[in-house]
Amino acid sequence: MTTHALPPIAGEEAGILALMQQAGPVVLPRTTLNLAQIRSGFACALHMHQPTIPAGANGELMSHLQYMVEHPGEGDNHNAEPFAHCYKRLAEILPQLISAGCNPRIMLDYSGNLLWGFEQMGRHDILEALKRLACDPSLQPHVEWLGTFWSHAVAPSTPIPDLRLQILAWQHHFVSIFGPEALQRVRGFSPPEMALPNHPDTLYALVKALRECGYQWLLVQEHSVENLDGSSLSQAQKYGPNQLVARNSSGETATITVLIKTQGSDTKLVGQMQPCYEALGLGRQELGGVSIPSLVSQIADGENGGVMMNEFPSAFLQAHQKIAAQATDSGGDSATVAINGSEYLELLEAAGVQPADYPAIQAVQQHKLWEAVSRQTNGLPPTPAATEAAITALQASDPYFSMAGASWTNDLSWVEGYGNVLEPMNRLSARFHQVFDPLVAQDPAVTRTTHYQDALLHLLLLETSCFRYWGQGAWTGYASEIHRRGEAAIGRMSVPSRCGSTSGPIKVATGTET
């Protein structure tokens, strides 16, 4: 039997999918911006995450934030309470700016691990602040929440069937805290570590899952994508929307709009509000025969490092005060504004710019791959066999060719040296789907059972990026323990019974916000 309370990560798949497929703009009715008056804009996102680790007094699953609290003498753990303040401080900063006549914007990306950690720790102060940021009508024009994977998985090395599970688990958790109307407004997706797959089948599965789950756009790192001819993105493309084309090894395609996160030291860029000052130097550009504002998009950890902990609040205030003063001096012509991703895209669509007008791009190194595949098939459509043969040949002949994807850094591999995490992860995933997929196909309500959710929890946790960031040692040891418990959780499902259900269904189709 499970010895810990389970987070709300499954059980209402059909309701959530139906909710997220309801069409229509979610920001346009509330925006106070006029596209015709905007020369340029900046969109800043803050990424927040703490992993879940089996490090309680008796090996219980706990938030790393709680571990920091209990072990203040280790490393930077003395920053636990400053981190906690960072997680809630926007609920104080934004009203301050609004009351001063500013028009601030921020995008927020909180992992499911972190949200669960707040609940485990009883940090109602943080949760109430986040509820205000997600649900308060006076703040809705200013705050956009971004979806992500529940357990901060690295997409290129996550088993393909689990991509959708990670996406849906986060949506389950978000709606359980903030309600269906708040979830329905979550239309952009922030991949952990800015990791974008470039293997055709993984990327296709990711984009397909995102679209099925209601997402309309994706934030990607500049160097993780290329034009269809293999060239780097132009300067104009970096400051506007693009259309990511994902084609799998059978020739099927899926597309999603992307905004480009430019390269640089993320925390310093956002911590010192560089995107605002970069945007001040940009003008409008033409797209689909329409003049549109250029957009600088950037994301950074919202709590890590002295810059984010100490410099960001004052820099955020000063940047918005500066552009507010600029708007006053120009007599109402806003010129440069803070703007969120969905807001920008919905304003473009209202002005007549459609996704079909966006430049088509693909994951990095795919041009080289598709040329090799075409040689394999003599110009015929791709096949899985031809694609794998081309990948094998390119890996043998080109030392720079890789299908490991790209993330925020080229200096770190999420694969090399981590076979003792990846191999168990893949085995656990295969066993999970072998046991549960037939049961779920027969009765979708199986996802509400304790046995299913306990096994799913450990599968998602094992895919957390942190277990492949700090090298061998304590963190890979945590992964081994989570794998052991995951195998045991699946083993308990020895017969296709309904087992015990969790506390009840999450209401997603109707209701008001909390």
Beta strands, then each sheet from edge to edge (+ up, - down):
strand 1: 38-48
strand 2: 52-54
strand 3: 61-63
strand 4: 106-110
strand 5: 143-147
strand 6: 188-189
strand 7: 217-221
strand 8: 225-227
strand 9: 242-247
strand 10: 253-261
strand 11: 284-287
strand 12: 290-301
strand 13: 335-338
strand 14: 360-363
sheet 1: 8+ 14- 9- 10+ 7+ 6+ 5+ 4+ 1+ 12+ 11-
sheet 2: 8+ 14- 9- 10+ 7+ 6+ 5+ 4+ 1+ 13+
sheet 3: 2+ 3-
end
